[in-house]
Amino acid sequence: MQTLRKMFTMRSAITALVALLIMIIAAVMYDGHVAGDGFWRGIIIANFSRSILGVSAWFGNNYGFGIIVFTVLIRLLILPLMVYQTGSMRKMQEIGPELKKLQQKYSSRDPETMQAMQAEQKKLYKDAGVNPFASFIPLLVQMPILIALYTAIRTTKVLETGTFFWVQLGERDPYFILPILAALFTFASSYLVMMGQPEKNGMTTSMTYVMPIMIFIFAISVPSALSLYWVISNAFQVAQTWTIQNPFEIRREREAKKEAERAKQRAIRKAVRRHKR
């Protein structure tokens, strides 16, 4: 598991640069016009749309393949951020039980007690090498990118004229296949993350089951172009979670640490008994 994470850390930046280069080339090569004004719609969204249409042109103006390839490129672009965010979140999860013990220890809300708890929390963070705000930085960077991708697909009307296998991209999926796949991949990704957590909580468990239902409801209400985007993006998320946040590997690592700690405590107790003799 550690080897895979190190490999992803080293290679994800190169992969992101390659993905960005392909996106730029696709946008530059597209010779059509994309309307838009202002910084957000005139530059960001317009160039995302140009890139999607440019990629589609490489596949004979197949807009379904264009959406799929561009979505994968975007996910590869933000992959280094996801690797960093996942690592930070794992560290926070591992010290979660210790943080709960501190909250129980300092249950009083008076200023002196709160200061003492904050001091111990800082020490715990330092000893574990955790920055409690580190996982939010990648999220703040990647969210505008994902919002831009969603907006580009939603507002690029020419995409709605295309077809992809059984669906008209501008219409809803008549067989609900894409919404079902989007919901299933959402559930799979959330469930894998939940399996790797050291402790279960009601909020995480409920969101694991509620989010797929919400995605399904949204997906049956929007054009298939957006449903296709959700399917590919969530499928990528499943593969990404399995690779860099594999719950079975996480459980094995956690159990190995516990066993090592138990062996250490047994050795200490034996040494104490020998000393007493």
N, C-alpha and C positions, 0 to 999 in steps of 0.2 A: 504493500500500500504506500509506504513512504517513497519507494522507488518510483512508482507511478506518479505521485504528486510532484516529485522533483522533476521528472521528465516533462510533465505538463507545465510546470513553472518555467522551465528553460525554453521549451518549444512553443508555448502558447503566444509569446510576444512575436516570434517570427511568423507564426501562422496568422496572427492578427494583421501584421504589416502586409503580408501577401494578399489577404482578403481585402484590405483597404485599397491596395494597388489595383486589384481586379475591379473593384467597384468604381474607382476613378476612371479606369480605361473604358469601362462600359458606358459611363456617363458621357465621356468625351466623344466616344464613337457614335453615340446616338445623334442623328442629324435632324430629328424632329423638334417641334417647339413645345415647351411646357410652360404654361402660364403660372404666374405667381407674383406677389408683391411683398415688400418688406423683407426683413432678415429671415424670419422663420419660414414663411411660405415661399418667398421669392428665391431664397438661397438654399436653406436646409431641405425643405420638403421638395422643392423643384428638382434639386440634384439627386435626391433619393429616387424620385419618380423617373428622372432621366436614366439613372443607373438600372432600375428595374426594367424599363423599356429597352435599354441597351442589351441587358442580359437576355431578355426575351427575343431580341432580334437574332442573337446567336443560335437560337433554337427555332428559327423560322417563324418568328413572332408568336410563339406559343407562350401566352402570358401565364399559364399555369406553371410551366417549368421556370419561367422568369421569376415568379413569386417564390417558388421553392428554392432556387439557387440563391437568390438575393437574401432570403431569410437565413439560410445557412451561412452566407458570408457575414451577415450582421452578427450572428451568434458567435462566429469565429473571431470577429473583430473585438467583441467584449469578453472573450474567453479569459484573457489574463486577469480582468477585473473579477470575473466569477471565481477563478482559482484563488485569488487573494481573499475575496469575501468569504468563500467556503472555509478557508483555513482559519480566519478570524472567528467565524461563527462556531467552528468546532472547539476552539479553545474556550470560548465563552460557555459553551454547553458543558464542557468537562468540569469547569469550576462552579457550575450552577448549584450543585448540592452544597458546596462550601459556602456560597453566598446565602443560601437559605438558612444555613446554621447560624451565620452572623446575624441575619435578620431576626431569628428567634432569640438569639443571645441578647441582642439590643432591641428588645420589643418596645421599650419606652420611647416616646417621641420628644422628650425634652432635649434642648440644645446640646447639653454635655454628652448625652448618650448618642445623639446623632453624629456628633463630631468624632466620638470614639469609634463608632461603626464605620464611618467614612475613612478613618485612618487605617483600620484593619482591612477594609476593602482595597484601598490603594496598595497596601502591602501584598495582599493576595494577588492583585493584578500584576504587580511587579514581579513576584516570585514565579508566576505562571507565564510571564512574558506576554500579557494580554493588554491590548488597548481597547477599552469598551466601546470606543467610537470608530474604530478602524473599519468595521464591517459596513458602516453607513456611507463611507466615502465612495467606494465603488458603486453602491446603489444610486447615489446622487448623480454619478457620471453616466451610468448606463441607462437610467430611466428616460432621459430626453432622447437617447438614440432609439430605444424601443418605441417610444411615443411617436417619433418622426417616421419610423418604419410603418407603424400602424396607420398613421395619418396619410402617408404617401399612397398606401394601398387603397385606403378608403376614398381618397379624393382624386385619384388618377382614373378618370372615367373610361379611358380607352381600355383599361383592364377588364371592364365589365362586358366588353364585346367579345371576349375570348371564351373558348371552351376548354375544359380539361376532363378528358375521359367522359363521364356521364353528366357532368354539371356545366351549366352556363354560369360563368364566373360572376355575372351581374345579377343572378337569381339565387334563391335559396336552394340548398341541396334537397331534391325531391324525395330522396331515400334516407335522409338523415345520417348517411354514412360518415361524412366529415364531422358533423357535430358529435357523433358518438365517439369517433376516434379522438377528437380533441379532448373530450371529457375523460376518456380512458387514459390517455397519456398524462393529463393533468393529475389524475388520481395516482397513477404509477409513480410519478415524480415525487409527489407529496408523501406518499406512503413509504418510499425508500428513505426519504429524509427523516420521517418519524421513526422508522425502525432503528436508525443510527443514533437517536438521542438517548442520553443516559437516563433520563426520566421523562415519563409521559405527563402531559398536562391537558386539561380539558379544552383549552383554546386550540392547541395544535391538533388534537384529535378531531375536534369538530370541523376545523377548517379543511382537514384532509378529505372529509366527506362532503362538505358544503361547496367548496370551490369547483369540483367537477360538475356539480349540478348547475351552478351559476354559469360556467363556461358552456355547458350544453344549451341552456336557455338562450344565452347570447348568440350562440352559433346558429341556432335554428331561426334566429330573427334577423340575421344580416346576410348580405350577399356571400356567395360561396368563396369569393376571393379572400375574404377575411377569415372564413372558416378554414380554408386551406393554410393560411398563415398560422393560425393557432395550432393546427395539427403538426406542421413541420417544426414550429418553435418549441412546442411541448415535447415532441418526440426527441428533438435534440437535447432538451433538458433532461429527459430520462437517461439518455446515453451519457450525458455529462455527469449526472449524479452517480450513475453506476460506476463510472471510471474514477472520479476524484473524491467521491463521498460514499463509497460502497459500504452499506450498513453491516454486511457480514464481516468484512475486514475490520471495520471499526469495532465491532463487538469482540472480535478475536484479540485485537490490540488492547482493548479495555480489560478483558479478562486476563490477558497475559500480565498487565500491570498490577492487577489485583493479586494474582498468584505470586508475583515477585514480592509484593508488599507483605503478603501472608508469610512467605518463606523468610523474609527479613525479620518479621516479628517473632517467628518461631526460633530463629537463630539467636535473637536477643534474649528470649526467655530461657533458652538452654544455657546461654552464657551466664545469665544471672543465677540460675540454679547451681551451676558448677562453682561460681564464685562463693556462694553461701556455704557450700560443702568445705 
